[in-house]
């Protein structure tokens, strides 16, 4: 294997370790917190993070991505970016702190004012680690990220659980996030071999902004889109609806990051390194999308099938109202097997402006469909969210084929057979759950459903997808050889 191939393999391994460690630890914490806190507490915490999440974009994206994407980078680029981002982060945090009362009034939730003031500090805290983190990603060195994530998740989660048990309510969620951000930043700063120098060059910053400028605006828009469902639900239905949505997202986010993020994490640095070689990009795209589909379809269909038992069993009976939302959102997981890799490939090729245009289109669709759906019911609002994502996927594929000159349909030929095998699994598992005796322990019903689903999918995929599994393996071997 070439040196670059070893870097890709090592980067994928540590990216997976970081993602899996974070998701497992935080999901365990989330389960404990969900059993001690209700939808309103989760909803208030989610609303308190809306503005900080959006306004963090000029700090966490743009310049860091330009550092990763740029073919050659000088130390003065890094020093200049670091001090500019620290100043920007502190300024944004101060602005959010001052505006906390206005934000609380906009949601008609007076208790949000204090919560927003404390969450505003997260932007400034994150500003100190983005440049050393970008440099590590550029080098495909993800080992320190795994240490950072595990340490931050354990420390923050432990504090959050302790405060929840002690009766601090929503504040346990706020202080968990603050502690996690502080620990993660400390680990990156002191663990990275790079240290900022006391110098600044406006000219070097301008060089980075050619790529970073459009990306910052695109990310702002994208983060606004991510928070849009919370804003609409909070405005029309209140904090409890936001809390239910936040819980319904957890299984989706867990599966996406656990299964798909390791592939997405290496896409941008890998394609950036081979951006002048369309054949290699084509092979890489074909391989990653196929692998994403192979592991994603059974996971998302499978969790949708067991959700009626899994959600109340894991989070508590008071969260049963979120079952339908969990099932609907699993459709987004299927889409992520394609559009996530597409997005990072487009970024690696320096076309961040295109993502901004697509996000603008999505905003219009989401406002119309989510706001229209919420007039009917909470479930219809979630369905509107999913629909506004799905209708954009064909445009995504057309654009990446035009830009990268790759065959985007080549990896998708496997998807109909994956869908057939997954649908069969869903039907059999659903029948098992409906037919299980009412007196049977939920753990037994859930375990049986998982085992039956795995057996059905394995048999169906052996019949329907076996040649494609072998082809995917050969593509991976060929990519490593080159």
N, C-alpha and C positions, 0 to 999 in steps of 0.2 A: 504494500500500500504506500502511496506517495505521502510526503510530509503533510501536504494540504488535506489529503484524505484522512490522515490520522487526526488532524486538527478538527475536521468536521465530525468524526466519530466521537472524539473526546468532548467536543462542544455539545453534541446531542446528548451524550450520557449525563454530563453535569447539568445541562438545561433540564433534562428529565428529573434528575435528583432534586434540583431546586424546586421545580414545579410540584412534584409529587410530595416532597416534604412539606411545602407550604400548604398544599391542599389537604393533605391528611391531617396535619396538626390543626389548621384553622377550621376544618369541617368538624373535627372532634370538639373543638371549643364552641363552634356554632350550635352543635347539638345540645351541649350542656346549657348554653345561654338560652336557647329556644325553650327549654323545659322550665326555665326560671323567669323568663320575660315573655310578654305577650306581643301581638302584632303592633300595638301602638308604640311601644318602646323601640322596636326595630324600625318602625316607620319614621319616628322622630329623628333617630340617629341617621337614617338614610337621607332625610331631608336636610339635616345639618351638614352633610357632606356634599350636597349638590353643588353649591357655588365653589368651595375649595377644589373639588374634583375637576370642574370645568376650567377654572382660572389657573390651575397648575400647569396647563398645557404649555405656556411659554417657557416654563422651567424644565419640564420633563421630556418634552419633544422639541424637534427642530434642530437646535445646535448639537445635542447629543447624537441625533441621527446623522447629521452632516459629518460628524467625527467618524462615525462608523462607515459611511458611504464614500467619503473622500479617498481617492487613490493614494495620495501622499499627505501626511499630516506633520506639522512641525510643532515643537514644544510651545512656541509662542501662541499657536492656535489654541492649545489646551489651556494655558494660563489665562488667556483673554476670555475664553468661553466660561471658565470657572467663575471668575470675578463678576462677569456680567450676569450670570445666572444667579449667583448668590444675592446680588443687589436687587435683581428682579424678584426673586422669591420673597425677600424681606418686604419689599414694597407692596407686593400683592397681598401678603398676610396682613399687613397694616391696613390696607384698603378694605379687606373683608371684615376685619375687626371693627372698623369704624362704621361699616354698613350693616352690621348684624341686626340692628333694630329694624331697618328697612326690609331686610330679607324675611325676618319673622313676620312682619306685618303683611308681606306679600302672600304668605301662606296662611295668614290669619291664625298663627300659632305663637302666642307670646313667649312660651317656654323655649322656643327655638333661639331666642336672642343670645342667651348665655352659651348654649351648645355651639352655635356658629362661631362665636368669639374664640372658643378653645380649639375647634377644629381648624380654624384659619392658620394656626401655627404649623400645621403639617406641611403647607407649601414651602415655608422657609426652611423647615428641617430637611425636606427632600432636596432642596437646591444644592446642598453641600455634597451630595453623592453622585449627581447625574454625570458629571464629566469623568471621574474615575471609573464609574460603571460603564460608560460608553466605550472607554478605552479597553476595558476588559472584554466587552462584547466584540469589539473590532478584532481583537486577537483570538476570538473564539475560546476565551478562558472563562468558563462558567463555574469553576470550582468554588470560588469565594462567594458567588451568589447563593450556592447551596448552604454554606455556613451562615451567611447573612440571613437568609429566609428562615432557616430552622431556629436560629437564636432569637430573631425578632418575633416569630410566631409563638414560640414557647413562652417567652417573657411577657409579651403582650396578652396572650391568651390566659396565662396563669393569673395575671392581675385582673383581667376582665371577669373571669369566672369567680375569683374570690370576692370581687366587689358585687357581682350579681347575687351571690349567695348571702352576702352581708346586707342586701337590700338597697343598694344604690341605684337600682333601676337603669334608666337609659344612660346614666353617667358611666356605668361599667363598660358600655360599648364605646363611648367617647375616649375614655382613658386607655382602653385597650388599643385603639388606633394610634393615639399619641405615643404610647410606649413602644409599639411595634415600629413606627416610623423612626423614632429616635435610636433604637437599638440597631436597626438595619443600616441607617446612615453611619453610625459609629463604626460598625464592622467594615463597611466599604472604605471609609476614610483611612482607618488605621491598618486595614489588611492589604490595601493596594500598594504596589511598589511606587506608583506615581504620586508625587506631592506637588501642589500648586506653587509656582513661583510668584513673587510680588512684582508682576509686570503686566502691562495691558497694551494691546495694539488694536486700534480701531480698524486699521486696514485689514488685519487678519480676520477680525470678526465679520467684516463685509464679505470677505471671500467665502466664509461659511454660510452667510445668509442667502447666497444665491440658491442653495438647496433648502436651507432651513426656513426661510421666510414663508414660502407657500405652505410648508409642512406645519408650521405653528398654527396658521389660520385653519388649515385642514383639521388639525388635531383639536383645536378649540371647537370647531363645528362638530367633529366626531364625538367628543366628550359631551357636548351639549345634547347630541342625539342619544347618547347612552343614558343621560339623566332625564331625557324628555318623558319617558313613561312615568317616572316618579313625580315629575312636575305636574303632569296632567292628572294622574291619579290623586295626588295630594290636593290639587285645586278643586277637583270635582267630588272626590269620595273621602278625603281625609287621611290622617296618618295610618290608620289601621289597614287601609287598602294598600298603602305603600309598603307596610310591613309584610303583608301577605305576598306582594310581588317580590320583595327582597328575599323572602324565604324560597319562593318558587324559582328564583334565579340560581340559588345555591347549588342544587344538583346539576343544572346545566353548566354553570361555571366550573364546578368540580370536574365533570367529565371532559369538558373542552380543554381545560388546562392539564388535566392528568393524562389525557390520551393524545391531544392534538398539539398542545403548545410546544413540546420538544421539537416537532417538525417545523412549526412556525418560527421558533426562536433561531434556528440555523438558516432559515430561508434568506433573510435579508443579507447577513454577512457572506453567505455562500454565493448567492447570485451577484452580489457586488463584486466579488473576486473574479467571477467568470462572465461579467456583463458584456465583454467583447466577443464571446463565444456562444452564439445562438444554439448550436447543437448540444452543448453541455447544459445550457439552460433548459432546453426542451427535455432532455433526459432527466434532469433533476426535477422539473415540474411534473413530468409524467409519473415518476417514482413516488414523490411525496403525496400527490393527490390520490394515487391508487392506495398507498398504504393508509392514508387518512380515512379513505372510504372503507377499507377492509376492517379497521378497528373501530370506526365511528358508528357505522350503521347498527351493528348488534347492540352496542352500548346504549345509544339513544332510544332505539325501539324497545330495548329490553327494560330500561328504567321507566319508560312510559307505561309499559305493561304492568309492572309491579308497583307503580306509584300509589294505587288505592290502598295498599297495605303498608308499603314502605314509609310513606310520609307520616301518617299518624304513629306508626311504630317507632320511627327514629326521632321525630321532633315532638311528639305528644299529640293527644287527641284534639287539643284546641287548635291545631294547625290543619285539620282535615279539610278546611275550607280552601286550602291551597292546592288540592290534588289536581283539579282540572287545569289550573294554570301551569302546574309542573308538566303535565302531559302535553299541553299545547306548545310550551316553550321548547320541548325536545325537538320540534321541527327545526328550530334554529341551529341545533347541534348538527343536524344533517347538512345544513347549508354551510356551516363553518368548516366542514371537511374540504370545501372548495374555496370559498371567498377569503378565508384567512390567508391561505398560501398565495392567492392572487394578489391581495393587498400588499403583502411584503415583497412580492416579486416586482410589483409596480414601483414601490418605494426604492428598491435596490437599483432600478433602472433610472432613477432620478425624476420620476413623473409624479411627484406629490401633488401637483396642481390638479391632476385628473381625479385623484381621490377626493379633493375638495369639491369638485363639481358633482361627483356622485353623492357625496354627503349632503349637498344642498338639495338635490332631488329627493333624497331620502327624507329630509326634514319636512318637506311639503307633504309627502305621502304619509309620514308618521302622524303629523298633526291632524290631518284629515281623517285617517283611519282609526287612530287611537281615540281621538276626541269624539268621533262618531260612534265608535264602539262603546265608550263609557256611558253614552246616553241610554244604552240598552242594558248592559250589565258589565260586571268586572271581567267575566270570561270573554265577552265580545271585545273588550278593550285589549286584552292580551292577544286575541286572534288578530286584531288590527295591527298590533306591533309585529307579529310574525309575517303577516301578508306584506307589510311595507318593506320588509327585508327580502322576501322571496322574489318579488317582482323585479328587483334590481339585479338578480344574479345573471340573467342572460346578457345584460349590458356589460357587466363586469367581464364576462368571458370574451365577448366581442372585442373589448378594449385591450385586454391583455394579449389577445392573439395579434391585434394590429401593432402593438408596441414591441412585443418580444419576438414576433414572427415565429411563434410556436403553435403546435397543433393542440389546442385546448380540448378538443373532443376525444383525443386519443385515450386519455385516462378515464374519461367518463363512460366508456362503453361497458365498464364493469358495474356501473351503478344500478341499472335496472335489475340485474340478477341479485345484487346485494339487497335491493329493496324487496324483491320477492322472497328471499330467504328470511329477511327480518320480519316481513309481514306475517309469514307463516308462524314464526316464533311468537310474535305478538298475539296472534289468534289463539294458539295453544295455551300460552301462559294465562291469558285472560279467561279462558274456559276453566283452567285449573283454579284460579282465584274465585270465580263464581261458584264452582262446584264444591269448594272446600267446606267442611262442616263448620257451622257457626261456633261450635265449642272448641275448635282446633286452636292451639296457641298461635298468635300472629307470627312468631319467629319460625314455627314449623311451616306455616303456609308460605311465608316469604322465602325460606330456604328451599322448599320444594319447587316454588315457581322459578327460582334462579337455576336450579339444577335441570329442571325440565326444559327451560328456555335454552340453556347452553347445549343440551343434547340435541334439541330440535334444530337449532341453528347450525351446529357442527355437521349434522347429517345433510341438511339442505345445502349448505355451502360446499360440502364435498361433491355434491352432485352438480351444483350450478356454477360454482366459482373456482373449482380446483385449477383449471388451466390458467386462470388469471392470477391466482396465488403464486403459481410457479413463474409466470412472466414477471410479476412484481419482484420476486426473489432474484431473478436473472438481471433485472434492471439495476437492483441495488448492487449486485456483484460487479456488473459492468461499470457502474459509476465509481465504485471503490478502485477498480483496476486502473481506470483512467486518472 
